[in-house]
Amino acid sequence: MTKRLLASLAVVAIAAILLVPSAIGATKKKFGTSIDISYSSEAGAFTGKVGSKVLRCERGRKVTVYVKPEGGERFELGSDQTDSKGRYEIMAGPVLPVGKYYAVVDRKATATTVCLRAQTGAIAR
């Protein structure tokens, strides 16, 4: 190879080394998430809403309702995907075991955004 070609390749290699880390190391923006929960015995369902400053952190989020029965192990009651307004509904039936119920919305990450996980306080039934 000629000296000129080697010099050109060296310049390209150095430029690639300097530019790639900035693209790889680009940080994702993190956004907080809130979630609420309520239960309607008439509907036999847990309902609530996922909230955030960013709409994409409200839509299409997986929400899971858990129950910790008195004297028992925690288990998953059901899950749902939030709608376009961040709302969810999880059917549970009119008769529930005595225990504490709470909802969790999972962390969601895209190429540029991280929507953080959130959990409600427990409600007793």
C-alpha positions in Angstrom: 0.0 0.0 0.0 1.1 3.5 -0.6 1.8 5.9 2.2 -1.1 8.1 1.0 -3.6 5.2 1.2 -2.3 4.2 4.6 -2.7 7.8 5.8 -6.2 8.0 4.5 -7.2 4.7 6.2 -5.7 6.0 9.5 -7.8 9.2 9.3 -10.9 7.2 8.6 -10.2 4.8 11.5 -9.5 7.6 13.9 -12.8 9.4 12.9 -14.7 6.2 13.4 -13.3 5.7 16.8 -14.1 9.2 17.8 -17.7 9.2 16.4 -19.0 5.8 17.3 -18.7 6.1 21.1 -20.9 9.2 21.1 -23.6 7.3 19.2 -23.3 4.2 21.3 -23.0 6.1 24.6 -26.0 8.3 23.9 -28.1 8.2 27.0 -31.8 7.4 27.0 -34.2 9.9 28.6 -35.8 8.4 31.7 -39.4 9.3 32.6 -41.2 8.6 35.8 -44.4 6.7 35.8 -47.4 6.7 38.2 -50.1 4.1 38.6 -53.4 3.9 40.5 -55.8 1.1 41.3 -59.4 0.7 42.4 -61.7 -2.3 42.6 -65.4 -2.4 41.7 -67.3 -5.4 43.2 -70.2 -4.7 40.8 -67.9 -5.0 37.8 -65.7 -7.6 39.4 -62.7 -5.7 38.1 -59.6 -3.8 39.1 -59.2 -0.6 37.1 -56.7 2.2 37.0 -54.5 4.5 35.0 -50.9 4.7 34.2 -49.6 8.3 34.1 -46.5 10.0 32.9 -45.3 13.4 31.5 -44.8 11.5 28.2 -47.7 9.9 26.4 -45.6 7.0 25.1 -45.0 6.0 28.7 -48.8 5.6 29.3 -49.8 3.7 26.2 -49.2 0.0 25.7 -47.8 -0.7 29.1 -48.2 -4.1 30.8 -50.0 -3.8 34.2 -50.2 -6.8 36.5 -52.4 -7.0 39.6 -51.0 -9.2 42.5 -52.6 -10.4 45.7 -51.0 -11.4 48.9 -53.6 -13.4 50.8 -53.5 -13.3 54.6 -51.1 -16.1 55.6 -50.3 -17.0 52.0 -47.8 -16.4 49.2 -48.2 -13.5 46.7 -49.6 -14.5 43.3 -50.5 -12.9 40.1 -54.2 -12.2 39.7 -54.1 -11.0 36.1 -52.6 -8.5 33.7 -53.6 -6.1 30.9 -52.1 -3.7 28.4 -53.0 -0.1 28.8 -55.1 1.6 26.2 -54.3 4.9 24.3 -55.2 6.9 27.5 -53.2 4.7 29.9 -56.2 2.9 31.3 -56.3 -0.7 32.3 -59.0 -3.2 33.5 -58.3 -6.6 35.0 -61.3 -8.9 35.6 -61.2 -10.6 39.0 -64.7 -11.7 39.7 -67.1 -10.5 42.5 -65.6 -12.8 45.3 -62.0 -12.2 46.2 -59.8 -13.8 48.9 -59.0 -11.7 51.9 -55.7 -10.0 51.3 -53.8 -7.1 50.0 -54.0 -6.2 46.3 -51.6 -4.0 44.3 -50.8 -3.2 40.7 -47.3 -3.0 39.0 -46.5 -1.4 35.7 -43.4 -2.8 34.1 -40.4 -0.8 32.9 -40.6 0.0 29.2 -37.6 0.9 27.0 -37.3 2.2 23.5 -34.3 3.3 21.5 -34.5 6.8 23.1 -36.8 6.5 26.1 -37.0 4.6 29.4 -40.3 4.5 31.1 -39.7 3.5 34.7 -41.5 0.8 36.7 -44.1 1.9 39.2 -46.3 0.2 41.9 -49.5 1.2 43.7 -49.9 1.1 47.4 -51.8 -2.0 48.6 -55.6 -2.0 49.0 -57.2 -4.5 51.4 -60.1 -6.6 50.4 
